[in-house]
């Protein structure tokens, strides 16, 4: 049965269908000119020098971590055993690349209001071993990067961003995803724009950009510019230059169709974000001091991926009871990202530590869930939630 208030809906129309037909007519389906054009246009939109498109936001996180392993910049390089601080609440593929590159994760609790880092806990968690902080902008909400920068100070700690849920969010006039040395984005169906599957990494660092280009496609030099920061000067001989392998890379290339879709979706993105923010304003006003639910507090300008709802402790209701009633009301629901990720059995396979108790992550793990938000008027759903009582 189709939900009355779904988690995700399409923003495609004839423009996207025409883009797909354009690629079909070109008879070029693997990564090509459409992907390259989308990368240029996205970098310009977000305010970064470079953007690299990949086949998913998860792959974007993988390439970010891999690039920090292979950079020659000692101030940025991550080596096996280095400590990386991560929040207790995020998607699984925020964490997996760190494990896969032999890094030691230190989990820190979240702030129950913003659902991003508990900044006091983050400050206390930083140690002499800390070499990186992964900032995750949760459900459209930017972290307080001014405070994070203060915490880092002049220590050799690299900041990277998982911004897969927060495309279009801003803080102090700057796009989320651009505060770290690299930032990842997702363009999966349920996200702010949809290229079917897809993701991007943005960076201002030219060497990292060239490393990302090589890692994305087999670790070869084929996609590098002639003069580059990875190999110096590439051979003019296409036979030699196309099959020279310099990094242990992957095949994470996007389809040409995804690039063409991204170009059309990017044209709509300001309007899509505007619609989500209008709903976010209505939601925050309607849910202020709600007797049953606590809600996420906005930092900067959220792009409102969805609306988090956390049961107050004195309601007498359990989450299964509430979810059953929401299902009757016609809502799709899901956990707040992963809940407390540190409770998952997979963590036993990873080198990690916990900085203190994950009190707030446990709270949302037991009592939290979220509903969708969309680019169109969602007032009926907001009013339905606001009217919810014990």
Order of alpha helices (4+ residues) and beta strands (2+ residues): alpha-alpha-beta-alpha-beta-alpha-beta-alpha-beta-alpha-beta-beta-beta-beta-beta-alpha-beta-beta-alpha-alpha-beta-beta-alpha-beta-alpha-beta-alpha
